[in-house]
Amino acid sequence: MDKGICAVSVASLRAENSHQSELTSQLLYGETVDILKISGDFYKVKMHFDGYEGFVSTNQISFISEEFLTNRKVEVLQESCDFFHLPEGRTLLSIGSEINSESNIPLPKLTSENIIETAKQFLNVPYLWSGRSFFGIDCSGFVQLVYKLYGIYLPRNSFQQAEIGEVLSFVEESKPGDLAFFENQDGQICHVGIMLNHQEIIHAFGKVRIDSLDSTGIFNKDLKKHTHKLRFLRSIF
């Protein structure tokens, strides 16, 4: 099976082989994929990071060898965004992008304090349905990307993330960095955020923001109302 690598800052992953098709996720620079098939001007791919499948424009993916993939050493970018001089030229990259390195750069230590510090880097990043970069992000993409920087590979969607880790019985049991999940009127998981403390949560809703949390759910200080109904919390480390 052919392998590929994202050769642009952010590549759109779509439901069908059309630029008008729904955005379902994104690839960051340096993330790799299996190329499942060619469909017009698109590849159908499967991401190595989280197993997500979709269609990406052929001019945003470069072929790589199995040997390159096996022996590759990478640095996962820890800064929000910056310009880098790459083989493709000067390029603005998002946090979480992967740059080829002469040695594997160790990831920072996974602690509550580090998770919160990283999450706060995203404050005011605009909400983008199916986004997962510093240029636009959704709720589960935000959580996934924050934890990627510490070597924890979470699934793409909030309902999938809700199956990871240990369920907590009370909000007061949570520690900073734990995940809170929220349900819609049908009882389906539809939203996720990262706990800052027992009373506050950071999440992507309009933009990445900090709001109050109580036993009912998220209270939006700007709208002055509850916007998300709490289902449960999970600790994943």
N, C-alpha and C positions, 0 to 999 in steps of 0.2 A: 504494500500500500504506500502511495506517495505521501511525503511529509511536506509541510509548509510552515512558514514563519511570517508573522505580521510585519510588513515593511513600512508602515505608516504609523503616525502617532496614535490614531484610533481608527479602527475599521468597523463598519456596521455589520452586524450579523442579523440577517433577515429571515422571515418565515418562508419566503418563496424567492425564486430567482428573478427578482425585479427590484429596481430602485424605489418603486412605489409600494413595495410590500412592507408589512409591519416590522419595525425594529424589535428584535427579541433579546439581543444582548450586544456586547461589543468585545472586540479583541484589542488589547493594548500592544504597543510596539514590543516585538521580541517574543510574544506568546506564540506557541506552536500548536499545530493542528495535524490531524489526519485528513487527507483530501479523499473524500469518499467517491466523488464523481464530478465531472464537468457538465454544467448545464447552461449553455449559451455563454454569456459573459460572466458567469458566476461559477464558483466552486461550492459544492456542498461539503462542509467540513465538520469535524468533531474536535472540539477543543481538548487539548491534553490537560489543561488546568482543572476543569470541572466537568468534562464530558458533555458539554452543551453542544447541540448541533444546529446548524443553520446555513444560510447561503451568504457568501461574501464575494465581493467583486474580485475578479481574477487579477486586476492590476494593483491590488493591495496585498497580495500574497506572493512570496518568493519560495521556490522549491528549495528544500534542503535534503541532505542525504541522511540515511539512518546512522552512519558513522558520526556525522556532525552532531546529530541529536544526542547520541550516546555519550560523546566526549565533551559536550558543550559545558562551559563554565559561565555562570551568569552573575550579574549584580542586579538585584531588585531595587529600583529607585525608591528612596525613602523620603525625598523632599517632595513638596506639593507639585511643583512643575518647574522646569528649567530648560534652557537650550543646551543641546549637545551636538558636538561635531561627529557625525556618523558617516559611514560609507555613502549614505544617500545624500549627505550634505547637512547643513545646520538645521536641526529639527527640535521643535518644542515637544517635550515628552511629559506625560502625566506620572504622578506617583504610582507605583506598582508596575511600571514598564520594566522590561528585562533587557539589559545591555550585555553583550558578550564581554567576558573578562578573562584575564590571564589566570585567575584563580577564583574559586568559589568564595564570594564575600559572605562571611557569616551574617545571619539575620540577627536583629536585636533581640534581647531577652524578653520572653513573654511574661509580662507582669501587668497587673491592673493599671498601674500608673502609666506605663508605656502605651497601653491600648488607648487610654483616655487622651493622652497627649497627641497620639496620632489621629484619633477621631476628631479632635478639635481643630486639626489642620484643615479639615473640610468645611468648617463653618462658612455659610453663605454660598457654597457651591450650588448652582441652580439645579433644581430637580429636572431630570430627563427620564421619561419612561424608557426602561431597559438600558439606561446609561450605567457605565461602571468606570468612569474616569474623573479626573479633577475638573474636566470641562463640562460635565453634566452627569448626574448620577441619580439612580432610584434607591429606594430604601434597602433592598436586599443587596444591590450592587455596592452600596456604601459599606454595609456590614462585611460583605465578602472581601472587598478590597482592603479594609482595615486589617482584617485577620490574615490576609495573604502576606502582609509585610512581616508577620511573625511565624510563617511556615505552616499555618493552619488553613487547609483548603476546604472551605465550606461550599455546599451546593449553591446554585445560582439563585433560586427562588426562595421566598420567605417560607412557603409551606414545606419546602424540602429542608431548609435550615431548622425548622421547628422540630425535626426528628433527631437532631444532634444534641448530645450532652444530657445532663441530668435536670429533670424538672424540679423547680423549687416550689415549696408550698406557700410561701408568703413573700411579699415584696421585701420585707425586712431581712430576709435571708440572703438577698442578693448582694453581690460585691460589684464594685466598678468594673465594667467590661463584660458583665453578663448580658444576655440578650432577652428582650421583652417582645412578646408576640401578641398580635391583635387580630380580632376577627371581624368579619362583616356580618350583615343581618342574617345570612344563611349559615353562620357558624364556621365559615371557612377562613383559614389564616390568610390575611391580606396585607399585613404590615409588620415591620420589625424595626427595632432600634436598639441602641447600646446604652445600658445603664451608666450614669455618672455617679449616682449615689441613690439612696432610698427614695428620694423625692424628685429626681431630675433624670431626663433621658435626652440623648442626642440622636436625631433621626432625620431622614430626608422627606420633607413634606413642603412643597413649594421651593424650598431650599434646605440645605442642611442647617438645622436649628436646634436649640435647646429649649425644652418645654418641661412643665411640671408633670409628674406622674402620681396618681393615687390609685386606690383599689378599683376605681371605675375605669380608668384609662388615662390617656393623654389629655391634659388641659392646655389648650392653645392660648397663650397670654395675649396674642394680638386679636384673635377672633373672640376671645373671652367665652369659650365654650369647650366642652370635650369633643375631640375629633376622632378618637380611636378607642374602641372598647378592648380592654385588657383581657387576654385569654390565659396566658401563663408566662412564666419566666424560665429560662434555662441557663445553667452554668456549663460552659464548654471547656474550661481549663481550671 
